[in-house]
Amino acid sequence: MTQTVLAHGLGGSTDLPIPVTYALIGAAWALTFTFAVVALAWRKPRFDLQAPGLALPRWVTTAVDAPVTRWTVGLLALAVAIWIAVTTTVSSGSNALPGVFYVLLWVGIVALSILFGPVWRVLSPVRTVIRLLRVRRDAYPARLGYWPAAAGLFAFVWLELASPIPGAVGPVRIWLAVYFGVTLAGALICGTRWCSHADPFEVYSVVASRCSPLRRNASGRIAVGNPFNHLPTLPIRPATVMVLAVLLGSTAFDSFSAAPTWRGFVEAHAHGTWQATALKTVGLAVFVTVVAVTFSLAARATGGVDRALRRQLPGLMAHSLIPIVIGYVFAHYLTYLVEKGQQTVFMLLGMPDAHVNYVLSLHPSVLATTKVLCVLFGHIAAVIAAHDCALRVLPKRHQLTGQLTMMLVMVGYTFTGLYLLFGG
């Protein structure tokens, strides 16, 4: 189970229907062309954070917000979590817990949040327990921002990418126990705001939901609208950029860590399991730090702004990273979700030998093309979102030149992402 759960899609550039060099050059040209078009033809902000969208019938909002709906979904999610915890106590190779953890939870949250909004607010077992206990406190320190969530997300990707035995049942069970204990304790002390600010899965769900066409309008009704209008509503708090850097940097390190060069380096310099873990931890931290630093510097590299606004620019533009994160998640884990997800569900239902439909792996050219398009469209959407944001926050004389550094960083992310995904 360890090896199968951690197998992320296809192998490398041999799966790409075109040479990886052409893919890199084509992606760079696509981004450059997109930037040139929007720079010349897009002179005023077009995305409206207050756009009402097309409101769905009132009964939809009423049904979704009804206490009976919220309680039913929350209690069912809590019951499923308890059932999974009880039924996955065995330590055999057919244990479904790693698949639930790495597939249904980590990747499933993204898919569900894009389709329905920030679903973890309803599905979270901790939130349900807090509602059952009628906790009413609201004492979360604002200065903490998203730092606890960023730490939790890093702990997750560390377990997957740097720990000694990421696919073993024991470490996953310990991680979940610590997560539940810390989140519940924080919610009991600080109230539900701890869940919205510090729960890594809820913050992850909120980030992904900004690409959803569903949103709440000013009157609170559920509406369908342009996701580009929804992207800038990502809350700007301390560590917003770090949350996105962890998500993007860890995905890049995931591909990098599979490269023979990195594996050979670890084997040559690590004498023992924990030295290898230390090297992987440093590598993961370096990738996350590089994303955070390069994005922050690129956002601040503009003229005509005072010191206060310059400090705010990385947070104001952080939402432009979301399409890149989503693109890489699906480029890396689409096979993981569709195929390993089937296997995990079968194992949960006590049918480990049930037939898995390898609908994606059996068509490698289609899958490889889909991966490239996910990366490319994510970066194009990011360029568009960053450009529109620049038109809103930068002085008129610097609205174009102030984006050049960000454009270069986006091209660098694209080259690096595609090369690591297919060429590394």
C-alpha positions as CSV (number, residue, x, y, z in Angstrom):
1,M,0.0,0.0,0.0
2,T,2.9,2.4,0.7
3,Q,4.2,2.4,-2.8
4,T,0.8,2.4,-4.5
5,V,-0.6,5.2,-2.4
6,L,2.4,7.5,-3.0
7,A,2.5,6.9,-6.8
8,H,1.6,10.2,-8.4
9,G,0.5,9.6,-11.9
10,L,2.9,9.0,-14.8
11,G,6.6,8.8,-14.8
12,G,8.3,11.5,-16.8
13,S,8.9,13.2,-20.2
14,T,8.5,9.9,-22.0
15,D,4.8,10.1,-21.3
16,L,4.5,13.5,-23.0
17,P,3.1,13.3,-26.6
18,I,5.5,16.2,-27.5
19,P,9.1,16.8,-26.5
20,V,9.4,18.5,-23.1
21,T,11.5,21.3,-24.6
22,Y,8.7,22.2,-27.0
23,A,6.2,22.1,-24.1
24,L,8.4,24.5,-22.1
25,I,8.9,26.9,-25.0
26,G,5.2,26.8,-25.9
27,A,4.2,27.5,-22.3
28,A,6.6,30.5,-22.1
29,W,5.2,31.9,-25.3
30,A,1.7,31.4,-24.2
31,L,2.3,33.3,-21.0
32,T,4.2,36.1,-22.7
33,F,1.5,36.4,-25.4
34,T,-1.2,36.5,-22.6
35,F,0.7,39.2,-20.8
36,A,1.2,41.3,-23.9
37,V,-2.5,41.1,-24.8
38,V,-3.8,42.0,-21.4
39,A,-1.2,44.8,-21.0
40,L,-2.3,46.4,-24.3
41,A,-6.1,45.7,-24.2
42,W,-6.8,45.6,-20.5
43,R,-6.4,49.1,-19.2
44,K,-9.0,49.1,-16.4
45,P,-9.8,46.6,-13.7
46,R,-12.6,44.2,-14.8
47,F,-13.0,41.9,-11.9
48,D,-15.5,43.1,-9.3
49,L,-15.3,41.6,-5.8
50,Q,-18.8,42.8,-5.2
51,A,-20.3,41.4,-8.4
52,P,-23.6,39.7,-7.3
53,G,-23.5,36.9,-9.9
54,L,-26.5,35.0,-10.9
55,A,-28.5,34.2,-7.8
56,L,-29.8,30.7,-7.6
57,P,-33.4,30.2,-6.5
58,R,-34.0,31.3,-2.9
59,W,-35.0,27.8,-1.9
60,V,-31.4,26.6,-2.7
61,T,-29.9,29.0,-0.1
62,T,-32.6,28.2,2.4
63,A,-32.1,24.4,2.0
64,V,-28.3,24.7,2.3
65,D,-28.4,27.0,5.3
66,A,-31.1,25.1,7.1
67,P,-30.0,23.8,10.5
68,V,-31.2,20.4,9.7
69,T,-29.0,20.3,6.6
70,R,-25.9,21.5,8.5
71,W,-26.5,19.1,11.4
72,T,-27.2,16.2,9.1
73,V,-24.1,16.7,7.0
74,G,-21.9,17.4,10.0
75,L,-23.0,14.4,12.0
76,L,-22.7,12.1,9.0
77,A,-19.2,13.4,8.4
78,L,-18.3,12.8,12.1
79,A,-19.8,9.3,11.9
80,V,-17.8,8.5,8.8
81,A,-14.6,9.8,10.5
82,I,-15.3,7.6,13.6
83,W,-16.1,4.6,11.3
84,I,-12.9,5.0,9.4
85,A,-10.9,5.3,12.6
86,V,-12.5,2.1,14.0
87,T,-12.3,0.1,10.8
88,T,-8.7,1.0,9.9
89,T,-7.1,-0.1,13.2
90,V,-5.5,-3.2,11.5
91,S,-1.9,-2.7,10.3
92,S,-2.2,-5.0,7.2
93,G,-1.2,-4.0,3.7
94,S,-4.9,-3.7,2.9
95,N,-5.5,-0.8,5.3
96,A,-7.4,2.0,3.7
97,L,-6.3,4.8,6.1
98,P,-3.3,6.1,4.0
99,G,-5.6,6.2,0.9
100,V,-8.2,8.1,2.9
101,F,-5.6,10.5,4.2
102,Y,-3.6,11.2,1.0
103,V,-6.4,10.7,-1.6
104,L,-9.9,11.3,-0.4
105,L,-8.9,14.0,2.1
106,W,-6.0,15.9,0.6
107,V,-7.0,15.8,-3.1
108,G,-10.8,15.4,-2.5
109,I,-11.0,18.6,-0.6
110,V,-9.7,20.6,-3.6
111,A,-12.2,19.0,-6.0
112,L,-15.2,19.4,-3.6
113,S,-14.2,23.0,-2.8
114,I,-14.1,24.0,-6.4
115,L,-17.5,22.4,-7.0
116,F,-19.3,23.5,-3.9
117,G,-17.3,26.1,-2.0
118,P,-15.4,25.7,1.3
119,V,-16.9,22.3,2.2
120,W,-14.6,21.7,5.2
121,R,-16.5,24.2,7.2
122,V,-19.4,21.7,7.2
123,L,-17.5,18.4,7.0
124,S,-15.0,19.2,9.7
125,P,-15.4,16.7,12.6
126,V,-13.9,19.3,15.0
127,R,-16.5,21.9,14.1
128,T,-19.3,19.4,14.6
129,V,-17.9,18.5,18.1
130,I,-17.6,22.2,18.9
131,R,-21.3,22.7,17.9
132,L,-22.3,19.8,20.0
133,L,-20.4,21.3,23.0
134,R,-22.0,24.7,22.3
135,V,-18.7,26.6,22.4
136,R,-19.3,30.3,21.9
137,R,-15.8,31.8,22.5
138,D,-14.2,34.1,20.0
139,A,-10.7,34.9,21.3
140,Y,-8.3,34.0,18.4
141,P,-5.2,36.4,18.4
142,A,-5.3,38.3,15.1
143,R,-1.6,38.5,14.9
144,L,-1.4,34.7,14.4
145,G,-3.3,34.9,11.1
146,Y,-2.8,31.8,9.1
147,W,0.5,30.8,10.7
148,P,-0.9,27.7,12.5
149,A,-2.6,26.6,9.3
150,A,0.7,27.1,7.3
151,A,2.5,25.0,9.9
152,G,-0.2,22.3,9.7
153,L,0.0,22.2,6.0
154,F,3.8,21.9,6.1
155,A,3.4,19.1,8.6
156,F,1.1,17.3,6.2
157,V,3.5,17.6,3.2
158,W,6.4,16.7,5.4
159,L,4.8,13.5,6.4
160,E,4.1,12.7,2.7
161,L,7.4,13.9,1.2
162,A,10.1,13.8,3.9
163,S,9.2,11.4,6.7
164,P,10.8,7.9,6.8
165,I,7.6,5.9,6.2
166,P,4.9,8.2,4.8
167,G,2.6,5.4,3.6
168,A,2.6,3.4,6.8
169,V,-0.6,3.3,8.9
170,G,1.1,4.2,12.2
171,P,2.5,7.6,11.3
172,V,-0.7,8.6,9.5
173,R,-2.8,7.6,12.6
174,I,-0.4,9.6,14.9
175,W,-0.6,12.6,12.6
176,L,-4.4,12.6,12.5
177,A,-4.6,12.1,16.3
178,V,-2.3,15.1,16.8
179,Y,-4.3,17.2,14.3
180,F,-7.6,16.4,16.0
181,G,-6.2,17.1,19.5
182,V,-4.6,20.4,18.5
183,T,-7.6,21.6,16.5
184,L,-10.1,20.6,19.2
185,A,-8.0,22.2,21.9
186,G,-7.6,25.4,19.9
187,A,-11.3,25.6,19.2
188,L,-12.2,25.0,22.8
189,I,-9.8,27.9,23.8
190,C,-10.3,30.3,20.9
191,G,-13.7,29.3,19.5
192,T,-14.6,28.5,15.9
193,R,-12.3,31.2,14.6
194,W,-9.5,28.8,15.4
195,C,-11.0,26.5,12.8
196,S,-11.3,29.2,10.1
197,H,-7.8,30.5,10.7
198,A,-5.7,27.6,12.1
199,D,-7.2,24.4,10.8
200,P,-5.0,23.5,7.8
201,F,-7.7,21.6,6.0
202,E,-10.3,24.4,6.3
203,V,-7.8,27.0,5.1
204,Y,-6.9,24.7,2.3
205,S,-10.6,24.4,1.4
206,V,-11.0,28.1,1.5
207,V,-8.1,28.6,-0.9
208,A,-9.4,26.1,-3.4
209,S,-13.0,27.5,-3.1
210,R,-11.8,30.8,-4.6
211,C,-11.8,29.0,-8.0
212,S,-15.4,28.0,-7.5
213,P,-18.1,29.6,-9.6
214,L,-20.3,29.4,-6.5
215,R,-20.3,32.2,-4.0
216,R,-22.4,34.3,-1.7
217,N,-23.7,37.6,-2.9
218,A,-24.1,40.7,-0.7
219,S,-27.5,39.5,0.5
220,G,-26.1,36.1,1.5
221,R,-27.8,34.1,-1.3
222,I,-25.8,31.5,-3.2
223,A,-25.0,32.7,-6.7
224,V,-23.1,31.6,-9.7
225,G,-20.5,34.0,-11.0
226,N,-17.1,34.5,-12.6
227,P,-14.4,32.8,-10.5
228,F,-12.0,35.7,-11.4
229,N,-14.4,37.9,-9.3
230,H,-14.2,35.4,-6.5
231,L,-10.4,35.0,-6.4
232,P,-9.5,38.4,-4.8
233,T,-11.9,37.6,-1.9
234,L,-9.2,35.4,-0.4
235,P,-8.7,36.7,3.2
236,I,-5.5,38.7,3.6
237,R,-4.0,37.8,6.9
238,P,-0.5,37.1,8.3
239,A,0.9,34.1,6.5
240,T,-1.5,34.1,3.6
241,V,1.5,34.0,1.2
242,M,3.1,31.3,3.3
243,V,0.1,29.1,3.0
244,L,0.2,29.3,-0.8
245,A,4.0,28.9,-0.8
246,V,3.7,25.6,1.2
247,L,1.0,24.3,-1.3
248,L,3.0,25.3,-4.4
249,G,6.5,24.6,-3.1
250,S,5.6,21.2,-1.8
251,T,4.1,20.2,-5.1
252,A,7.3,21.2,-6.9
253,F,9.4,19.4,-4.4
254,D,7.2,16.3,-4.9
255,S,8.3,16.1,-8.6
256,F,11.9,17.1,-7.8
257,S,12.3,14.4,-5.1
258,A,11.4,11.7,-7.7
259,A,14.3,12.8,-10.0
260,P,17.3,10.4,-10.1
261,T,19.7,13.2,-9.3
262,W,18.0,14.1,-6.0
263,R,17.7,10.4,-5.0
264,G,21.3,9.8,-5.8
265,F,22.3,12.9,-3.7
266,V,20.3,11.7,-0.7
267,E,21.7,8.1,-1.0
268,A,25.3,9.5,-1.3
269,H,25.1,11.9,1.7
270,A,22.7,10.3,4.1
271,H,23.9,7.5,6.3
272,G,20.8,6.2,7.9
273,T,17.0,6.9,7.7
274,W,17.0,10.0,9.8
275,Q,19.8,11.7,7.9
276,A,17.8,11.1,4.8
277,T,14.7,12.5,6.4
278,A,16.8,15.6,7.5
279,L,18.0,16.2,3.9
280,K,14.5,15.8,2.5
281,T,13.1,18.2,5.2
282,V,15.7,20.8,4.2
283,G,14.9,20.3,0.5
284,L,11.2,20.7,1.2
285,A,11.8,23.8,3.3
286,V,14.0,25.3,0.6
287,F,11.4,24.9,-2.1
288,V,8.7,26.5,0.1
289,T,11.0,29.3,1.0
290,V,12.0,30.0,-2.6
291,V,8.3,30.3,-3.6
292,A,7.5,32.6,-0.7
293,V,10.6,34.9,-1.2
294,T,10.4,35.1,-5.0
295,F,6.7,35.9,-5.1
296,S,7.0,38.5,-2.3
297,L,10.0,40.2,-3.9
298,A,8.2,40.2,-7.3
299,A,5.1,41.7,-5.8
300,R,7.1,44.4,-4.1
301,A,9.3,45.2,-7.2
302,T,7.4,48.3,-8.4
303,G,7.8,52.0,-8.2
304,G,5.5,54.8,-7.1
305,V,4.2,53.2,-3.9
306,D,5.0,54.1,-0.3
307,R,6.5,51.7,2.2
308,A,3.2,50.7,3.8
309,L,1.6,49.7,0.5
310,R,4.8,47.9,-0.6
311,R,4.6,45.7,2.5
312,Q,0.9,45.0,1.7
313,L,1.5,44.1,-2.0
314,P,2.4,40.4,-1.5
315,G,-0.9,39.8,0.4
316,L,-2.9,41.9,-2.0
317,M,-1.6,39.8,-5.0
318,A,-1.5,36.4,-3.2
319,H,-4.8,35.3,-4.7
320,S,-3.1,35.2,-8.2
321,L,-1.1,32.1,-7.0
322,I,-4.3,30.1,-6.4
323,P,-4.9,29.1,-10.1
324,I,-1.2,27.9,-10.2
325,V,-1.7,25.8,-7.0
326,I,-4.9,24.3,-8.4
327,G,-3.3,23.6,-11.7
328,Y,-0.4,21.8,-10.1
329,V,-2.7,19.8,-7.8
330,F,-4.6,18.4,-10.7
331,A,-1.5,17.9,-12.8
332,H,0.1,15.9,-10.1
333,Y,-2.8,14.1,-8.4
334,L,-5.6,13.7,-11.0
335,T,-4.6,10.0,-11.6
336,Y,-4.1,9.7,-7.8
337,L,-7.7,10.9,-7.1
338,V,-9.5,9.0,-9.9
339,E,-7.7,5.6,-9.7
340,K,-6.3,5.4,-6.2
341,G,-9.5,6.9,-5.0
342,Q,-11.4,4.0,-6.4
343,Q,-9.0,1.5,-4.7
344,T,-9.4,3.3,-1.4
345,V,-13.2,3.3,-1.5
346,F,-13.2,-0.4,-2.4
347,M,-10.9,-1.1,0.6
348,L,-13.1,0.8,2.9
349,L,-16.1,-1.2,1.8
350,G,-14.2,-4.5,2.4
351,M,-13.7,-5.2,-1.3
352,P,-9.9,-4.9,-1.8
353,D,-10.0,-7.2,-4.9
354,A,-12.7,-5.2,-6.7
355,H,-11.8,-4.1,-10.2
356,V,-10.2,-0.6,-10.5
357,N,-10.9,1.3,-13.7
358,Y,-7.5,2.7,-14.8
359,V,-9.3,5.1,-17.2
360,L,-6.4,7.7,-17.1
361,S,-3.3,5.5,-17.0
362,L,-4.5,3.5,-20.0
363,H,-4.4,6.7,-22.1
364,P,-1.0,8.2,-21.3
365,S,-1.0,10.7,-24.1
366,V,-4.4,12.1,-23.0
367,L,-3.3,12.2,-19.4
368,A,0.1,13.9,-20.2
369,T,-1.7,16.5,-22.3
370,T,-4.2,17.1,-19.6
371,K,-1.3,17.7,-17.1
372,V,0.4,20.2,-19.4
373,L,-2.9,22.1,-19.9
374,C,-3.6,22.1,-16.2
375,V,-0.2,23.8,-15.5
376,L,-0.5,26.1,-18.5
377,F,-4.1,27.3,-17.8
378,G,-3.3,27.7,-14.2
379,H,-0.4,30.1,-15.0
380,I,-2.4,32.0,-17.7
381,A,-5.2,32.5,-15.1
382,A,-2.6,33.7,-12.6
383,V,-1.2,36.2,-15.1
384,I,-4.7,37.6,-15.8
385,A,-5.5,37.8,-12.1
386,A,-2.2,39.5,-11.2
387,H,-2.7,42.0,-14.0
388,D,-6.2,43.0,-12.9
389,C,-5.0,43.3,-9.3
390,A,-2.1,45.5,-10.4
391,L,-4.5,47.8,-12.2
392,R,-6.4,48.2,-8.9
393,V,-3.6,48.7,-6.5
394,L,-0.6,50.2,-8.4
395,P,-0.3,53.9,-9.4
396,K,-1.2,54.5,-13.1
397,R,2.3,55.3,-14.2
398,H,3.6,51.9,-12.8
399,Q,0.7,49.6,-13.6
400,L,2.7,48.0,-16.5
401,T,6.3,48.2,-15.4
402,G,5.3,47.1,-11.9
403,Q,4.2,43.7,-13.3
404,L,7.3,42.9,-15.3
405,T,9.1,41.2,-12.4
406,M,5.9,39.2,-11.5
407,M,5.7,38.1,-15.2
408,L,9.3,36.8,-15.1
409,V,8.6,34.9,-11.9
410,M,5.4,33.4,-13.4
411,V,7.5,32.2,-16.5
412,G,10.1,30.8,-14.1
413,Y,7.4,28.9,-12.2
414,T,6.0,27.5,-15.5
415,F,9.4,26.4,-16.7
416,T,10.3,24.8,-13.4
417,G,6.9,23.2,-12.9
418,L,6.8,21.6,-16.4
419,Y,10.4,20.5,-16.3
420,L,10.0,18.9,-12.9
421,L,6.7,17.3,-13.9
422,F,7.9,15.7,-17.1
423,G,11.6,16.4,-17.8
424,G,13.2,15.8,-14.4
